[in-house]
Amino acid sequence: MVKNHHFAKSVSDAGWIQVRRFLEYKAACAGKRVVAIPPHYNTNQLRSRCGVYVQKSLLVRTPICPECDLVLDRDHNDALNVLQVGLKLDQHSRAEEKQAEARPSGGT
């Protein structure tokens, strides 16, 4: 069905929704949280140590940062960036939850 361009997007989306639900369920059982990183974060061009954007082609697997000389496989670097973004988003989400709990209820 994914080869059919009419159904491909909805089938692919449904698969990722199931994966996310399963992750959220397992995380809740372990007392953890799942944080989804929005796709607009361009984590693969950002160097995880210094925060410099380094343009590179897909053929370059282990780029060297011109600023801090960091040498990491692109997947490892991307994973570190996703972790950093996820921790920031989770911290922001927890702060919003605390603010919402602290607000007085407007009920009777």
C-alpha positions as CSV (number, residue, x, y, z in Angstrom):
1,M,0.0,0.0,0.0
2,V,2.9,2.4,0.6
3,K,3.8,2.1,-3.1
4,N,0.4,3.5,-4.0
5,H,0.9,7.3,-3.7
6,H,-2.7,7.9,-2.7
7,F,-2.4,5.7,0.5
8,A,1.4,6.1,1.2
9,K,1.2,9.1,3.5
10,S,-1.8,7.9,5.6
11,V,-0.3,4.4,5.9
12,S,3.1,5.7,6.9
13,D,1.6,8.1,9.4
14,A,-0.6,5.4,10.9
15,G,2.5,3.2,11.4
16,W,4.4,6.0,13.2
17,I,1.4,6.8,15.4
18,Q,1.3,3.2,16.5
19,V,5.0,3.3,17.3
20,R,4.6,6.5,19.3
21,R,1.6,5.0,21.2
22,F,3.6,1.9,22.1
23,L,6.6,4.0,23.2
24,E,4.3,6.2,25.4
25,Y,2.7,3.1,26.9
26,K,6.1,1.5,27.7
27,A,7.5,4.8,29.0
28,A,4.5,5.3,31.3
29,C,4.9,1.7,32.7
30,A,8.5,2.6,33.5
31,G,7.6,6.0,35.0
32,K,9.2,7.9,32.1
33,R,8.1,10.3,29.4
34,V,8.3,10.4,25.6
35,V,9.0,13.7,24.0
36,A,8.4,14.1,20.3
37,I,10.9,16.3,18.5
38,P,9.2,18.5,15.8
39,P,10.7,17.8,12.3
40,H,11.6,21.5,11.8
41,Y,14.6,21.1,14.1
42,N,17.5,20.6,11.7
43,T,19.6,18.5,14.1
44,N,21.8,16.8,11.5
45,Q,23.6,20.1,10.5
46,L,24.2,21.3,14.0
47,R,27.4,20.3,15.8
48,S,26.5,19.0,19.3
49,R,29.4,20.4,21.2
50,C,29.6,24.0,20.0
51,G,26.3,24.6,18.2
52,V,27.8,25.6,14.9
53,Y,25.9,24.7,11.7
54,V,28.1,22.8,9.3
55,Q,26.7,22.2,5.8
56,K,27.7,18.7,4.6
57,S,26.6,16.3,1.9
58,L,25.0,13.0,2.7
59,L,28.2,11.3,1.6
60,V,30.1,12.7,4.5
61,R,29.7,10.3,7.4
62,T,32.2,11.7,9.9
63,P,32.5,15.5,9.5
64,I,35.0,17.5,11.5
65,C,33.7,20.7,13.1
66,P,35.8,23.8,12.0
67,E,35.1,25.5,15.3
68,C,35.8,22.9,18.0
69,D,37.4,20.0,16.0
70,L,34.6,17.6,17.1
71,V,34.8,14.4,15.1
72,L,31.6,12.3,15.5
73,D,29.7,10.0,13.2
74,R,26.8,12.0,11.8
75,D,24.2,9.7,13.4
76,H,25.9,9.9,16.8
77,N,26.0,13.7,16.6
78,D,22.3,13.8,15.5
79,A,21.3,11.6,18.4
80,L,23.1,13.9,20.9
81,N,21.3,16.9,19.3
82,V,17.9,15.2,19.5
83,L,18.6,14.4,23.1
84,Q,19.4,18.0,23.9
85,V,16.3,19.3,22.1
86,G,14.1,16.7,23.8
87,L,15.4,17.6,27.3
88,K,14.8,21.3,26.6
89,L,11.2,20.6,25.4
90,D,10.5,18.3,28.3
91,Q,11.8,20.9,30.8
92,H,9.6,23.5,29.2
93,S,6.6,21.2,29.2
94,R,7.1,20.4,32.9
95,A,7.4,24.1,33.7
96,E,4.1,24.8,31.9
97,E,2.4,21.9,33.8
98,K,3.6,23.3,37.2
99,Q,2.2,26.8,36.2
100,A,-1.1,25.2,35.2
101,E,-1.3,23.4,38.5
102,A,-0.5,26.6,40.5
103,R,-3.3,28.6,38.9
104,P,-6.4,28.9,41.0
105,S,-9.3,27.1,39.6
106,G,-12.2,29.3,38.4
107,G,-14.8,26.8,39.5
108,T,-17.4,27.2,42.3
